[in-house]
Amino acid sequence: MHWSRLAIGFCPQFRTGRRLYAYETAGALLAGLILWLMINPIADAEFISDEMLMWIGRVVYPLFINLILIFMTVSAVRRLHDAGHSGAWALFVICPGANLFLMLYLLLRPGVERPTGWRRLEDAVS
């Protein structure tokens, strides 16, 4: 995998369809679930010191969680562009409760056929 393909996942200057948005959202939620399920085994490991455990809890986990949150926000921005809306609405991704309604809306709302000023992500990575 090229680094440019990975970096494009964090670029909001495109538009994506429902299928790609569903894949990206499912992948991000799966990554968050795996990270959450790893908390207890890491905390119970005998070879990890208390200082290392505190460092993991203060630095590593928040870093990964914030990367997942940024990726989900950028993915929502691209999907909003495809639906003909402003990407600023993607800030609802960080609002508990509202993010569920936004994700459901983005999964169900078809894209607009008219030009929106944004290129399709599918065309850029092929």
Secondary structure, DSSP 8 states (H G I E B T S, - for coil): --HHHHHGGG--SEE--HHHHHHHHHHHHHHHHHHHHTHHHHHH-TTS-HHHHHHIIIIIHHHHHHHHHHHHHHHHHHHHHHTTS-GGGGGGGGSTTHHHHHHHHHHHS---SS--S-EEHHHHH-
